[in-house]
Amino acid sequence: MDSKNSNSTTQPNYLASARRVFHIEAESVAALSARLDANFSTTVDRVLRSRGRVIVCGMGKSGIIGKKIAATLASTGTPSFFMHPGEAYHGDLGMVTNEDVFVAISNSGETDEVIKLLPFLKDNGNFLVAITGNSSSSLSRAADCHLDVHVEQEACPLQLAPTSSTTATLAMGDALAVTLMEARGFKPEHFARFHPGGSLGRRLLSFVEDEMVKDDLPFVAEGAKVLELIKIMTHGSLGLAIVEAEEGWGVVTDGDIRRAIECYGEDVFSKKAIELMSAEPVTISVGTRIEDALSVMENRQITSLLVKKNNDVVGVFKK
């Protein structure tokens, strides 16, 4: 018997395993909708009214999910941070004010490191939100609000590794963050303020003068001939020359030169910049946000803009 064919008939069906995981976890997340109740609305309302922060706490895999939930809340307008329950029990509780909403995550609702924090939270007057898969657990019973993330089964075939339960918890955290976003009227520019290093932050928070080319700009006189134009454009490396015309400003681009050669042939070398330039180039002013500049460029289907301050060209902004 061919050993290669024999091995192929006994090889595990990896795709079937992956699809089973997707199916189980998708059903677990979908089932959360039916478990939502007034506790969710009360939690959202309390967070909105709070003058403190949302502190998310969890142990092990729940802690890892908790870190992501805290990060999502913080980046979408709800001041939040993650607190490790072990560190909390050994001094970090000093960071908890009575104005803070405390979100404790434990699938069983009986995690010892989290349960140990309950006396302090009660004495400190914190509003406690429990996210558990067990509505009759010690944690859920002690909480002011319980968000139920119970799942019928884990995707793990041994029913040991947290899989469906952590996915459900993450989805509940996302639901909380998005609902709070909508309630606060959180907009793209707000998101950009917390993500200045990302592309959205660049578009919404930066101005054209932050990124425009402003040194050694390729200026030419309106009487410059084509050879001089080409020399200036090559040196400037912007694909254009800025024409200082008597009646204002003009632009000659690489495309203008090519079209002029097609039109005039060898006679093109006798032509002047004023004869080839676009007499009304699109301009923007210093102080224009990059988002607005890019919008102009997309609408006009161009790749460069002259940046003006008063009536002077002070830069070139390119995509």
Beta strands, then each sheet from edge to edge (+ up, - down):
strand 1: 54-58
strand 2: 80-83
strand 3: 101-105
strand 4: 127-132
strand 5: 145-148
strand 6: 219-221
strand 7: 240-245
strand 8: 248-253
strand 9: 283-285
strand 10: 304-309
strand 11: 312-318
sheet 1: 2+ 1+ 3+ 4+ 5+
sheet 2: 6+ 7+ 8-
sheet 3: 9+ 10+ 11-
end
